[in-house]
Amino acid sequence: MLKIILIGFCFLIFTAIALTNYTNAEEIHFNNNIYTLKYSTFSVINKGYENEYFLNNQNKTNWIKMIGIYYYPDESNPLKFADNKCKEVENDETNVLLKFIENKKADKAALSFLQYGNNKNKNFFEYNIYKYEKHPDKGMMVLRYADRYFFDNNNEITEIGNNIKKENDNYLQMIVESPIPQIIEKDIDEN
């Protein structure tokens, strides 16, 4: 009887640990915020999964802050890929490049930029940071942090620009130092 109770207890502990790890894989803690996986899909273009994490009451169609994890199994050169993205940012008049850094020894790169956008007739700047690095097995992983700043007038634009300029190096360093979470390969769409 005691053996059956011990086996049952061990099974419960194992199940609890497994469920805890599964739950943690669907949450990211970053800069005192908790982001939850609310969008995941297989990208036909990239041939890998895309995971997007949002704050509690936000989702893919309505968000202010988000974190993205993207897997590109067929991309083998993160530095070249990041350099091409940097050129795309520079050539798009809705973007302002903030910083591009490469670490050739580690085969990693990071890019930060502002992008003008409009959602439901509200103007905003989207602050983006992307980190590109090799996947441990095959391909490339991308970590993205994005924050939208809505504005109504030029004074707010100046204030947004000053805040981002002041914080860019700090956020860039946090993203560069953050490990890229494992990609979750399942379809999720919580809109």
C-alpha positions as CSV (number, residue, x, y, z in Angstrom):
1,M,0.0,0.0,0.0
2,L,2.8,2.4,0.9
3,K,4.5,1.6,-2.4
4,I,1.3,2.6,-4.3
5,I,1.1,5.8,-2.4
6,L,4.8,6.6,-3.1
7,I,4.4,5.9,-6.8
8,G,1.2,8.1,-6.9
9,F,3.0,10.9,-5.1
10,C,6.0,10.7,-7.4
11,F,3.7,10.8,-10.4
12,L,2.0,13.9,-9.0
13,I,5.3,15.6,-8.5
14,F,6.5,14.7,-12.0
15,T,3.2,16.0,-13.5
16,A,3.4,19.2,-11.5
17,I,7.0,19.8,-12.7
18,A,6.1,19.1,-16.3
19,L,3.2,21.5,-16.2
20,T,5.2,24.2,-14.5
21,N,7.9,24.0,-17.2
22,Y,5.2,24.0,-19.9
23,T,3.6,27.1,-18.4
24,N,7.0,28.9,-18.0
25,A,7.8,28.3,-21.7
26,E,4.7,30.3,-22.6
27,E,5.7,33.3,-20.4
28,I,8.6,35.7,-20.7
29,H,9.6,38.0,-17.9
30,F,11.4,41.1,-19.3
31,N,12.0,44.5,-17.7
32,N,9.5,44.0,-14.8
33,N,6.7,42.8,-17.2
34,I,5.2,39.4,-17.9
35,Y,4.6,38.6,-21.5
36,T,2.3,35.7,-22.5
37,L,2.5,33.7,-25.7
38,K,-0.7,34.6,-27.5
39,Y,0.3,34.1,-31.2
40,S,2.2,31.2,-32.7
41,T,2.2,30.1,-36.3
42,F,4.3,28.3,-38.9
43,S,5.7,30.9,-41.4
44,V,5.6,29.6,-45.0
45,I,8.0,32.3,-46.0
46,N,10.6,31.7,-43.2
47,K,9.9,27.9,-43.0
48,G,9.9,28.1,-39.2
49,Y,7.7,29.0,-36.3
50,E,7.0,32.5,-35.1
51,N,6.0,33.1,-31.4
52,E,4.7,36.5,-30.2
53,Y,4.2,37.4,-26.5
54,F,2.0,40.2,-25.3
55,L,1.1,41.8,-22.0
56,N,-2.0,40.6,-20.2
57,N,-4.8,42.5,-22.0
58,Q,-3.1,42.8,-25.3
59,N,-2.9,40.6,-28.4
60,K,-1.6,40.5,-32.0
61,T,-4.2,43.1,-33.2
62,N,-4.1,45.4,-30.2
63,W,-0.8,45.9,-28.4
64,I,1.6,48.4,-27.0
65,K,4.5,46.1,-26.0
66,M,5.5,42.7,-27.4
67,I,8.3,40.2,-27.6
68,G,8.8,38.0,-30.7
69,I,10.8,34.8,-31.1
70,Y,11.3,33.8,-34.7
71,Y,13.0,30.7,-36.1
72,Y,14.6,30.7,-39.6
73,P,15.8,27.2,-40.2
74,D,17.2,28.0,-43.7
75,E,19.2,31.1,-42.7
76,S,22.8,30.3,-41.8
77,N,24.4,33.7,-41.6
78,P,22.9,36.0,-38.9
79,L,25.4,38.8,-39.6
80,K,24.6,39.0,-43.4
81,F,20.8,38.7,-42.6
82,A,21.0,41.5,-40.0
83,D,23.1,43.7,-42.4
84,N,20.4,43.3,-45.1
85,K,17.7,44.2,-42.6
86,C,19.6,47.3,-41.5
87,K,19.8,48.4,-45.2
88,E,16.0,47.8,-45.5
89,V,15.4,50.0,-42.4
90,E,17.6,52.8,-43.8
91,N,16.0,52.7,-47.2
92,D,12.4,53.0,-45.8
93,E,11.4,56.6,-45.2
94,T,9.0,55.5,-42.4
95,N,12.0,54.3,-40.4
96,V,14.8,55.9,-38.4
97,L,17.8,53.7,-37.7
98,L,19.0,54.1,-34.1
99,K,21.8,51.6,-33.9
100,F,23.3,48.6,-35.6
101,I,25.9,46.4,-33.8
102,E,27.7,43.2,-34.8
103,N,29.8,40.7,-32.9
104,K,31.6,38.8,-35.6
105,K,33.3,36.4,-33.1
106,A,30.0,35.4,-31.6
107,D,28.2,35.5,-35.0
108,K,25.5,37.8,-33.5
109,A,24.0,41.2,-34.5
110,A,21.4,43.6,-33.1
111,L,19.4,46.4,-34.7
112,S,17.3,49.2,-33.1
113,F,15.1,51.6,-35.0
114,L,11.9,53.6,-34.9
115,Q,9.1,53.1,-37.4
116,Y,6.1,55.4,-38.0
117,G,2.7,53.7,-38.0
118,N,-1.0,54.4,-37.6
119,N,-3.6,52.1,-35.9
120,K,-7.3,53.1,-35.8
121,N,-6.4,56.6,-36.8
122,K,-3.9,57.0,-34.0
123,N,-0.3,57.9,-35.0
124,F,2.5,56.1,-33.2
125,F,6.2,55.3,-33.3
126,E,7.1,51.7,-33.0
127,Y,10.4,51.2,-31.2
128,N,12.0,47.9,-32.4
129,I,15.0,46.0,-31.3
130,Y,16.0,42.8,-33.1
131,K,18.8,40.4,-32.1
132,Y,20.0,37.8,-34.6
133,E,22.0,34.7,-33.7
134,K,22.7,31.2,-34.8
135,H,20.4,28.5,-33.7
136,P,22.3,25.8,-31.7
137,D,21.4,23.1,-34.2
138,K,20.4,24.6,-37.5
139,G,19.5,28.0,-38.9
140,M,19.0,31.3,-37.1
141,M,16.9,32.7,-34.2
142,V,15.6,36.2,-33.9
143,L,14.5,37.9,-30.7
144,R,12.4,41.1,-31.0
145,Y,11.3,43.6,-28.5
146,A,8.8,46.3,-29.6
147,D,7.1,49.2,-27.9
148,R,4.5,51.6,-29.4
149,Y,4.4,55.2,-28.4
150,F,1.2,57.0,-29.5
151,F,1.2,60.7,-30.1
152,D,-1.1,63.6,-31.1
153,N,1.2,66.5,-31.6
154,N,4.8,67.6,-32.3
155,N,5.6,68.2,-28.6
156,E,4.8,64.6,-27.9
157,I,7.0,63.5,-30.8
158,T,9.9,65.4,-29.3
159,E,9.3,63.9,-25.9
160,I,9.1,60.3,-27.4
161,G,12.3,60.9,-29.3
162,N,14.2,62.1,-26.3
163,N,13.0,59.2,-24.1
164,I,14.0,56.6,-26.7
165,K,17.3,58.3,-27.3
166,K,18.0,58.2,-23.5
167,E,16.9,54.5,-23.1
168,N,18.0,52.9,-26.4
169,D,21.5,51.7,-25.3
170,N,20.0,50.3,-22.1
171,Y,17.3,48.3,-23.9
172,L,19.6,47.2,-26.6
173,Q,22.0,45.9,-24.0
174,M,19.2,44.0,-22.2
175,I,18.1,42.4,-25.4
176,V,21.6,41.5,-26.5
177,E,22.3,39.9,-23.1
178,S,19.0,38.0,-22.9
179,P,19.0,34.4,-24.0
180,I,16.5,33.6,-26.8
181,P,13.8,31.3,-25.4
182,Q,13.1,28.1,-27.1
183,I,10.6,28.3,-30.0
184,I,7.2,26.7,-29.3
185,E,5.9,24.8,-32.3
186,K,2.2,24.9,-32.1
187,D,-0.5,27.1,-33.6
188,I,-2.0,29.7,-31.2
189,D,-4.1,32.8,-32.0
190,E,-5.7,34.6,-29.0
191,N,-7.2,37.7,-30.6
